[in-house]
Amino acid sequence: MNDATSTRRHGAVLTVTINRESRRNALNSDVANGITAALDKAESDHSIRAVVLTGAGDKAFCAGGDLQPNAEGTPFTIDAADPGHYVARLFRRMNATRLPLIARVNGHALAGGFGLVCGCDLVVARDDALIGVTETKVGLFPMMILPFLIRNTPNRLLMEMCLTGDPITAAEGVPHGLVNYAVPAEELDSKTDWLLERVVTKSPTGIRLGKQALSRVREMTFDAALEYAPFMLANMARTEDAKEGFAAFAEKRAAKWTGR
């Protein structure tokens, strides 16, 4: 971790907080590296079953790339000695993460911040939080986050958001599937906890292997996916969690997951 991010463990959940409230939790290299390190930490601890990503304060989840003149680690530069962009590394890490990622959108999520939201599996947001891509207002286009945007946003809405740069509220994003739940600010924590409880009580092995398979199937042709799926399903059926799940179903009791 670094000062730009912090982590807090609560039961089986690791919460990662972007700590740049004075800069509206803007994305820079320290933030990206901190999130990446937190995901590495979470996946190395098999007792952690979900990761929550949020921002400090109540104004912004993440307002995108840091546009301030004295910004450090700005997303708009590339190190000639290391052309592998840190935002791309972060998004690859998020995409490969086999733990459930839940965005707790405590405030506005714009530009790269909206990319972080789209990179998560589930989203609980304040209903008045603004979400969207504002890059055209400063002469840019949401290049780095397009892979996640295309995956999560209907085409007509995607084009309107990209071309106008106008955000929408989280409440308006619910019917389009951009957000799972949009609630008043005072209900954000309880709704997030409610969603987490439904996730962490399920088979951690089934979720890990399932997310791994889903990431690969997205890149496959239809026929290739149907060839891959039976092998993956047979492999999952041999896990301890699957055997326990079958037994618990037959015995009409709650499953006791081992994560193996």
C-alpha positions as CSV (number, residue, x, y, z in Angstrom):
1,M,0.0,0.0,0.0
2,N,0.9,3.7,-0.1
3,D,-0.5,6.9,1.2
4,A,-2.8,7.3,-1.8
5,T,-4.8,4.2,-0.8
6,S,-5.6,2.3,2.4
7,T,-7.1,-1.1,3.2
8,R,-9.4,-2.2,6.0
9,R,-10.3,-5.8,6.8
10,H,-13.7,-6.7,8.1
11,G,-14.4,-10.4,8.4
12,A,-14.1,-11.9,4.9
13,V,-14.1,-8.5,3.1
14,L,-11.2,-6.3,2.3
15,T,-12.1,-2.6,1.6
16,V,-9.7,-0.6,-0.5
17,T,-10.1,3.2,-0.2
18,I,-8.7,5.8,-2.5
19,N,-7.3,8.5,-0.1
20,R,-6.9,11.7,-2.2
21,E,-10.0,13.5,-1.0
22,S,-8.4,16.9,-1.5
23,R,-8.0,16.0,-5.2
24,R,-11.4,14.3,-5.4
25,N,-9.7,11.0,-5.2
26,A,-8.2,11.5,-8.7
27,L,-6.4,8.6,-10.3
28,N,-2.6,8.7,-10.6
29,S,0.2,6.1,-10.5
30,D,0.2,5.8,-6.7
31,V,-3.6,5.1,-6.7
32,A,-3.3,2.5,-9.4
33,N,-0.3,0.8,-7.7
34,G,-2.1,0.9,-4.4
35,I,-5.2,-0.8,-5.8
36,T,-3.1,-3.4,-7.6
37,A,-1.1,-4.2,-4.4
38,A,-4.4,-4.5,-2.4
39,L,-5.7,-7.0,-5.0
40,D,-2.5,-9.0,-4.8
41,K,-2.8,-9.0,-1.0
42,A,-6.5,-10.1,-1.1
43,E,-5.9,-13.0,-3.5
44,S,-3.0,-14.3,-1.4
45,D,-5.3,-14.6,1.6
46,H,-7.8,-17.4,1.1
47,S,-9.9,-16.2,4.0
48,I,-10.8,-13.0,2.0
49,R,-13.9,-13.6,-0.1
50,A,-14.6,-10.2,-1.6
51,V,-13.0,-6.8,-2.2
52,V,-14.8,-3.4,-1.9
53,L,-13.4,-0.4,-3.8
54,T,-14.4,3.0,-2.6
55,G,-13.2,6.6,-2.2
56,A,-12.5,8.8,0.9
57,G,-15.1,11.3,1.9
58,D,-18.6,11.9,0.5
59,K,-17.8,14.1,-2.6
60,A,-16.1,11.7,-5.1
61,F,-15.5,8.1,-5.6
62,C,-12.8,9.0,-8.2
63,A,-13.0,12.1,-10.4
64,G,-10.8,10.5,-13.1
65,G,-7.2,11.5,-14.0
66,D,-5.6,14.3,-12.0
67,L,-5.8,17.5,-14.1
68,Q,-4.1,19.8,-11.7
69,P,-1.0,21.5,-13.0
70,N,1.1,20.0,-10.2
71,A,-0.3,16.6,-10.5
72,E,2.0,13.7,-9.9
73,G,1.8,10.4,-11.7
74,T,-0.8,11.8,-14.2
75,P,-2.4,9.2,-16.4
76,F,-1.8,11.3,-19.5
77,T,2.0,10.6,-19.7
78,I,4.0,7.6,-20.6
79,D,7.4,6.8,-19.2
80,A,9.7,6.3,-22.2
81,A,11.7,3.8,-20.2
82,D,8.5,1.9,-19.2
83,P,5.9,2.2,-21.9
84,G,3.6,-0.3,-20.2
85,H,1.0,2.2,-18.9
86,Y,0.1,1.8,-15.2
87,V,-3.6,2.2,-15.9
88,A,-3.5,-0.6,-18.3
89,R,-1.7,-2.7,-15.7
90,L,-4.3,-1.9,-13.1
91,F,-7.2,-2.8,-15.5
92,R,-5.6,-6.1,-16.4
93,R,-5.2,-6.9,-12.7
94,M,-8.8,-6.0,-12.0
95,N,-9.9,-8.1,-15.0
96,A,-7.9,-11.1,-13.8
97,T,-9.0,-10.9,-10.2
98,R,-10.9,-14.0,-9.2
99,L,-12.4,-12.5,-6.0
100,P,-15.7,-10.5,-6.4
101,L,-15.0,-6.8,-6.8
102,I,-17.7,-4.5,-5.5
103,A,-17.7,-0.7,-6.1
104,R,-19.1,1.3,-3.2
105,V,-19.6,4.6,-5.1
106,N,-19.7,7.2,-2.4
107,G,-19.6,10.2,-4.8
108,H,-19.0,11.2,-8.3
109,A,-17.3,8.6,-10.6
110,L,-16.1,10.3,-13.7
111,A,-13.8,9.5,-16.6
112,G,-11.1,7.1,-15.3
113,G,-13.2,6.8,-12.1
114,F,-16.1,5.5,-14.1
115,G,-13.6,3.1,-15.7
116,L,-12.8,1.8,-12.2
117,V,-16.5,1.3,-11.5
118,C,-17.0,-0.5,-14.8
119,G,-14.0,-2.7,-13.9
120,C,-15.8,-4.0,-10.8
121,D,-18.3,-6.9,-10.8
122,L,-21.1,-5.3,-8.8
123,V,-21.9,-1.6,-8.1
124,V,-23.7,0.0,-5.2
125,A,-23.9,3.8,-5.5
126,R,-25.4,6.9,-4.0
127,D,-28.4,7.7,-6.1
128,D,-27.2,11.3,-6.7
129,A,-23.6,10.4,-7.6
130,L,-22.7,11.5,-11.2
131,I,-21.2,8.8,-13.4
132,G,-19.9,9.1,-16.9
133,V,-17.0,10.1,-19.2
134,T,-16.2,13.8,-19.4
135,E,-13.0,13.6,-21.5
136,T,-14.4,15.4,-24.6
137,K,-14.8,18.5,-22.5
138,V,-11.0,18.7,-22.2
139,G,-10.2,17.6,-25.7
140,L,-9.7,13.9,-25.0
141,F,-11.6,10.7,-25.5
142,P,-12.0,7.9,-22.8
143,M,-9.3,5.8,-24.5
144,M,-7.9,3.8,-21.6
145,I,-11.3,2.8,-20.2
146,L,-13.0,1.9,-23.5
147,P,-12.6,-1.9,-23.0
148,F,-14.6,-1.8,-19.7
149,L,-17.0,0.8,-21.1
150,I,-17.9,-1.3,-24.1
151,R,-18.4,-4.3,-21.8
152,N,-20.8,-2.5,-19.5
153,T,-22.6,0.2,-21.5
154,P,-25.3,-0.1,-24.2
155,N,-24.0,1.2,-27.5
156,R,-26.4,4.2,-27.9
157,L,-25.8,5.3,-24.3
158,L,-22.1,4.8,-24.7
159,M,-21.9,7.0,-27.8
160,E,-24.0,9.7,-26.2
161,M,-21.9,9.8,-23.0
162,C,-18.6,9.8,-25.0
163,L,-19.6,12.4,-27.6
164,T,-21.3,14.8,-25.2
165,G,-19.2,14.3,-22.1
166,D,-22.4,14.7,-20.1
167,P,-22.7,12.5,-17.0
168,I,-25.9,10.9,-15.6
169,T,-26.8,10.1,-12.1
170,A,-26.3,6.6,-10.6
171,A,-30.1,6.3,-10.3
172,E,-30.4,6.9,-14.1
173,G,-27.7,4.3,-14.7
174,V,-29.6,1.5,-13.0
175,P,-32.1,0.7,-15.9
176,H,-29.1,0.5,-18.2
177,G,-27.2,-2.0,-16.0
178,L,-24.4,0.5,-15.2
179,V,-25.2,0.2,-11.5
180,N,-26.8,-2.6,-9.5
181,Y,-28.3,-0.5,-6.8
182,A,-28.6,3.2,-6.3
183,V,-29.7,4.3,-2.8
184,P,-29.7,7.5,-0.7
185,A,-26.3,8.3,0.9
186,E,-27.5,7.2,4.3
187,E,-28.3,3.7,3.0
188,L,-25.1,3.2,1.1
189,D,-23.3,1.1,3.8
190,S,-26.3,-1.0,4.7
191,K,-27.0,-1.8,1.0
192,T,-23.3,-2.7,0.4
193,D,-23.3,-4.9,3.4
194,W,-26.5,-6.6,2.3
195,L,-25.0,-7.3,-1.1
196,L,-21.7,-8.5,0.4
197,E,-23.5,-11.0,2.7
198,R,-25.2,-12.6,-0.3
199,V,-21.8,-13.0,-2.0
200,V,-19.4,-14.1,0.7
201,T,-21.8,-16.8,1.9
202,K,-21.4,-18.7,-1.4
203,S,-18.7,-21.1,-2.5
204,P,-15.4,-19.2,-2.8
205,T,-14.0,-21.9,-5.0
206,G,-17.0,-21.8,-7.3
207,I,-16.7,-18.0,-7.6
208,R,-12.9,-18.0,-8.1
209,L,-13.0,-20.6,-10.9
210,G,-16.2,-19.1,-12.3
211,K,-14.6,-15.7,-12.7
212,Q,-11.5,-17.2,-14.2
213,A,-13.6,-19.0,-16.8
214,L,-15.8,-16.0,-17.5
215,S,-12.7,-13.8,-18.2
216,R,-11.6,-16.4,-20.8
217,V,-15.0,-17.1,-22.3
218,R,-15.4,-13.4,-23.1
219,E,-12.5,-13.6,-25.5
220,M,-13.5,-16.9,-27.1
221,T,-15.7,-17.6,-30.1
222,F,-19.0,-19.3,-29.4
223,D,-17.8,-22.7,-30.5
224,A,-14.5,-22.4,-28.6
225,A,-16.4,-21.5,-25.4
226,L,-18.6,-24.6,-25.7
227,E,-15.5,-26.7,-26.0
228,Y,-13.9,-25.1,-23.0
229,A,-17.0,-25.1,-20.7
230,P,-17.4,-28.9,-20.2
231,F,-13.7,-29.3,-19.1
232,M,-14.0,-26.4,-16.7
233,L,-17.3,-27.7,-15.3
234,A,-15.8,-31.2,-14.7
235,N,-12.8,-29.6,-13.0
236,M,-15.1,-27.6,-10.7
237,A,-17.1,-30.6,-9.8
238,R,-14.0,-32.3,-8.4
239,T,-13.4,-29.5,-5.8
240,E,-14.1,-29.9,-2.1
241,D,-16.6,-27.0,-2.3
242,A,-18.6,-28.7,-5.0
243,K,-18.7,-32.0,-3.1
244,E,-19.8,-30.1,0.0
245,G,-22.4,-28.2,-2.0
246,F,-23.9,-31.4,-3.4
247,A,-23.9,-33.0,0.1
248,A,-25.5,-30.0,1.8
249,F,-28.2,-29.9,-0.9
250,A,-29.0,-33.5,-0.4
251,E,-29.0,-33.2,3.4
252,K,-31.0,-30.0,3.3
253,R,-28.5,-28.0,5.4
254,A,-26.3,-25.0,5.0
255,A,-23.0,-25.7,3.2
256,K,-19.7,-25.3,5.1
257,W,-17.3,-23.9,2.5
258,T,-13.6,-24.6,2.8
259,G,-12.5,-22.7,-0.3
260,R,-10.8,-25.7,-1.7
